[in-house]
């Protein structure tokens, strides 16, 4: 009987190792033909990523300029200008140029969600403090109630 | 009659409610060792879940789970909907709190041997609850429809392909008329919460059935049988009161975080590239995926859950004190260190292309 858990563990480990190995073999994929519009859009994503990846973005811009498939709705002159801007280190400008080139309705640069302090913020902070205070007071009161009888018992024994 | 007229109004109301719903059934005695924070973690997890339900219902009034509309509706939620930004931030932090307290709860149960006979089934139910919680985190993280979300769905689809017939539901081809984002939204707001509520009900019933586990630290000879002479001055209802007070403190901290540290929304999604990393809870399996490819994500998850499920089988002696269970605790400590180490490695290591998309 004591052997069964050991056997189960060994079996599970062997199974996990086998599955990992087969899964590893299954890994991989084939790249399809990507057109200039998609490449320009991907370059924007690399520049907007946190942290930004200008090297991959520059690769995508280069690929976009050399892509065989270039739909009419991508302006390759702007893509080229974005590449030059990126070489200068002007990532923000490159993003705007690429978004114009690809006809993307761009979002403002920087984090989408920011903290704005309003009077309501202070109200919520007071509520947060009240909740913490109420919980701490309740726990303190309970502890006091538990200690009191024990102390009284101790005094009686003393 | 005389008794009724003499009772305080509040007490009479309480008695009337109790007569109908039987709250006093929860007034059974529990051992003193269970009245601290360590034994309140499960209840705090439940409170986090309730916060998620309430904030989720509110956000559901403004969120549109159609791919073309999702991001715009989320931006509306964050910028124009009443209390939308606050609800989303609170939802985000409550999700973190739920998973963190669930993991700490499991650590406490494992350290004190509270999963031992006759509580093995409840340990397995707890693992089911953890799996559903992670499912909720994943489906929730793709709803924001940013770069991380699109990459998450791409992983979801590839895993579905790896699973073959078993994974068909997770594949976009399962339904020709409803996009996978919408189906994951349905899973997030109805299927998974209902399953979680049902499993939690079983979890709570089994706690009631077996009572709280004996004190593992009472002495080296503490066993799964209730420790003789252990004081049990409090009741389970009182224990819930203590857990409620800890939850109030936790709720206050969540509200504070929701106001001061907002949940971010990543850049607009672009398909065909892979450049983000997932939430902290997925980082350990992400590290394995970095090392051995996409399948690593699946099989590392299977291995972790299998290791958790085996706990009651591997640690079957009736002793509870950690000193009597050193070997098994050491094995699981190493296991936990490896998981945390993998997570840290994935956080600092450069991202890798797992789906053959470039990046």
Interface residues (C-beta under 8 A of the other chain):
Chain A: X4 X5 X8 X9 X12 X16 X19 X20 X22 X23 X24 X26 X27 X28 X29 X30 X31 X34 X38 X41 X42 X44 X45 X46 X48 X49 X50 X53 X56 X104 X107 X111 X112 X113 X114 X115 X121 X124 X125 X127 X128 X129 X130 X131 X132 X133 X134 X135 X136 X138 X139 X142 X146
Chain B: X75 X78 X85 X86 X147 X162 X233 X241 X242 X245 X246 X247 X248 X249 X250 X251 X252 X253 X255 X256 X258 X259 X260 X261 X262 X263 X264 X265 X266 X267 X268 X269 X270 X272 X273 X275 X276 X292 X293 X294 X295 X296 X298 X299 X300 X302 X303 X306 X310 X313 X314 X316 X354 X355 X356 X357 X358 X359
